């Protein structure tokens, strides 16, 4: 998992509730 990946997720969705993997 890279920082860019996390940044993209946070940018795409305002909430991380969707990414509970």
N, CA, C and O atoms as a Maestro MAE file, in Angstrom:
{
 s_m_m2io_version
 :::
 2.0.0
}

f_m_ct {
 s_m_title
 :::
 protein
 m_atom[84] {
  # First column is atom index #
  i_m_mmod_type
  r_m_x_coord
  r_m_y_coord
  r_m_z_coord
  i_m_residue_number
  s_m_chain_name
  s_m_pdb_residue_name
  s_m_pdb_atom_name
  i_m_atomic_number
  :::
  1 25 0.857 -1.212 0.000 1 A "UNK " " N  " 7
  2 3 0.000 0.000 0.000 1 A "UNK " " CA " 6
  3 2 0.886 1.253 0.000 1 A "UNK " " C  " 6
  4 15 1.750 1.417 0.861 1 A "UNK " " O  " 8
  5 25 0.660 2.104 -0.954 2 A "UNK " " N  " 7
  6 3 1.482 3.314 -1.052 2 A "UNK " " CA " 6
  7 2 0.705 4.542 -0.596 2 A "UNK " " C  " 6
  8 15 -0.523 4.522 -0.521 2 A "UNK " " O  " 8
  9 25 1.424 5.590 -0.299 3 A "UNK " " N  " 7
  10 3 0.791 6.824 0.166 3 A "UNK " " CA " 6
  11 2 -0.107 7.413 -0.899 3 A "UNK " " C  " 6
  12 15 -1.155 7.987 -0.602 3 A "UNK " " O  " 8
  13 25 0.309 7.265 -2.124 4 A "UNK " " N  " 7
  14 3 -0.488 7.786 -3.242 4 A "UNK " " CA " 6
  15 2 -1.855 7.129 -3.274 4 A "UNK " " C  " 6
  16 15 -2.871 7.775 -3.532 4 A "UNK " " O  " 8
  17 25 -1.859 5.837 -3.010 5 A "UNK " " N  " 7
  18 3 -3.118 5.095 -2.988 5 A "UNK " " CA " 6
  19 2 -4.050 5.660 -1.926 5 A "UNK " " C  " 6
  20 15 -5.238 5.865 -2.174 5 A "UNK " " O  " 8
  21 25 -3.503 5.907 -0.749 6 A "UNK " " N  " 7
  22 3 -4.298 6.470 0.340 6 A "UNK " " CA " 6
  23 2 -4.792 7.860 -0.016 6 A "UNK " " C  " 6
  24 15 -5.944 8.202 0.251 6 A "UNK " " O  " 8
  25 25 -3.936 8.649 -0.609 7 A "UNK " " N  " 7
  26 3 -4.316 10.003 -1.000 7 A "UNK " " CA " 6
  27 2 -5.458 9.980 -1.994 7 A "UNK " " C  " 6
  28 15 -6.383 10.788 -1.907 7 A "UNK " " O  " 8
  29 25 -5.396 9.065 -2.929 8 A "UNK " " N  " 7
  30 3 -6.453 8.932 -3.936 8 A "UNK " " CA " 6
  31 2 -7.773 8.571 -3.267 8 A "UNK " " C  " 6
  32 15 -8.817 9.141 -3.584 8 A "UNK " " O  " 8
  33 25 -7.717 7.630 -2.350 9 A "UNK " " N  " 7
  34 3 -8.935 7.198 -1.651 9 A "UNK " " CA " 6
  35 2 -9.553 8.372 -0.901 9 A "UNK " " C  " 6
  36 15 -10.753 8.623 -1.007 9 A "UNK " " O  " 8
  37 25 -8.731 9.085 -0.149 10 A "UNK " " N  " 7
  38 3 -9.232 10.215 0.628 10 A "UNK " " CA " 6
  39 2 -9.767 11.316 -0.277 10 A "UNK " " C  " 6
  40 15 -10.704 12.027 0.087 10 A "UNK " " O  " 8
  41 25 -9.186 11.449 -1.424 11 A "UNK " " N  " 7
  42 3 -9.623 12.476 -2.371 11 A "UNK " " CA " 6
  43 2 -10.935 12.081 -3.033 11 A "UNK " " C  " 6
  44 15 -11.788 12.926 -3.305 11 A "UNK " " O  " 8
  45 25 -11.084 10.786 -3.289 12 A "UNK " " N  " 7
  46 3 -12.284 10.307 -3.958 12 A "UNK " " CA " 6
  47 2 -13.473 10.264 -3.001 12 A "UNK " " C  " 6
  48 15 -14.579 10.678 -3.348 12 A "UNK " " O  " 8
  49 25 -13.231 9.759 -1.795 13 A "UNK " " N  " 7
  50 3 -14.332 9.657 -0.840 13 A "UNK " " CA " 6
  51 2 -14.019 10.425 0.439 13 A "UNK " " C  " 6
  52 15 -12.945 10.256 1.016 13 A "UNK " " O  " 8
  53 25 -14.945 11.265 0.884 14 A "UNK " " N  " 7
  54 3 -14.765 12.082 2.076 14 A "UNK " " CA " 6
  55 2 -14.772 11.245 3.347 14 A "UNK " " C  " 6
  56 15 -14.310 11.693 4.396 14 A "UNK " " O  " 8
  57 25 -15.301 10.024 3.250 15 A "UNK " " N  " 7
  58 3 -15.371 9.157 4.426 15 A "UNK " " CA " 6
  59 2 -14.690 7.825 4.147 15 A "UNK " " C  " 6
  60 15 -14.769 7.291 3.041 15 A "UNK " " O  " 8
  61 25 -14.020 7.299 5.164 16 A "UNK " " N  " 7
  62 3 -13.305 6.037 4.978 16 A "UNK " " CA " 6
  63 2 -14.156 4.859 5.429 16 A "UNK " " C  " 6
  64 15 -13.662 3.735 5.514 16 A "UNK " " O  " 8
  65 25 -15.415 5.102 5.717 17 A "UNK " " N  " 7
  66 3 -16.303 4.031 6.171 17 A "UNK " " CA " 6
  67 2 -16.497 3.011 5.059 17 A "UNK " " C  " 6
  68 15 -16.783 1.841 5.314 17 A "UNK " " O  " 8
  69 25 -16.338 3.470 3.826 18 A "UNK " " N  " 7
  70 3 -16.508 2.576 2.688 18 A "UNK " " CA " 6
  71 2 -15.309 1.640 2.537 18 A "UNK " " C  " 6
  72 15 -15.422 0.556 1.965 18 A "UNK " " O  " 8
  73 25 -14.177 2.068 3.051 19 A "UNK " " N  " 7
  74 3 -12.969 1.283 2.887 19 A "UNK " " CA " 6
  75 2 -12.603 0.600 4.209 19 A "UNK " " C  " 6
  76 15 -11.627 0.951 4.871 19 A "UNK " " O  " 8
  77 25 -13.418 -0.378 4.556 20 A "UNK " " N  " 7
  78 3 -13.190 -1.071 5.824 20 A "UNK " " CA " 6
  79 2 -12.523 -2.416 5.597 20 A "UNK " " C  " 6
  80 15 -12.638 -3.318 6.426 20 A "UNK " " O  " 8
  81 25 -11.821 -2.553 4.469 21 A "UNK " " N  " 7
  82 3 -11.187 -3.827 4.175 21 A "UNK " " CA " 6
  83 2 -10.025 -4.046 5.149 21 A "UNK " " C  " 6
  84 15 -9.345 -5.070 5.078 21 A "UNK " " O  " 8
  :::
 }
 m_bond[83] {
  # First column is bond index #
  i_m_from
  i_m_to
  i_m_order
  :::
  1 1 2 1
  2 2 3 1
  3 3 4 2
  4 3 5 1
  5 5 6 1
  6 6 7 1
  7 7 8 2
  8 7 9 1
  9 9 10 1
  10 10 11 1
  11 11 12 2
  12 11 13 1
  13 13 14 1
  14 14 15 1
  15 15 16 2
  16 15 17 1
  17 17 18 1
  18 18 19 1
  19 19 20 2
  20 19 21 1
  21 21 22 1
  22 22 23 1
  23 23 24 2
  24 23 25 1
  25 25 26 1
  26 26 27 1
  27 27 28 2
  28 27 29 1
  29 29 30 1
  30 30 31 1
  31 31 32 2
  32 31 33 1
  33 33 34 1
  34 34 35 1
  35 35 36 2
  36 35 37 1
  37 37 38 1
  38 38 39 1
  39 39 40 2
  40 39 41 1
  41 41 42 1
  42 42 43 1
  43 43 44 2
  44 43 45 1
  45 45 46 1
  46 46 47 1
  47 47 48 2
  48 47 49 1
  49 49 50 1
  50 50 51 1
  51 51 52 2
  52 51 53 1
  53 53 54 1
  54 54 55 1
  55 55 56 2
  56 55 57 1
  57 57 58 1
  58 58 59 1
  59 59 60 2
  60 59 61 1
  61 61 62 1
  62 62 63 1
  63 63 64 2
  64 63 65 1
  65 65 66 1
  66 66 67 1
  67 67 68 2
  68 67 69 1
  69 69 70 1
  70 70 71 1
  71 71 72 2
  72 71 73 1
  73 73 74 1
  74 74 75 1
  75 75 76 2
  76 75 77 1
  77 77 78 1
  78 78 79 1
  79 79 80 2
  80 79 81 1
  81 81 82 1
  82 82 83 1
  83 83 84 2
  :::
 }
}
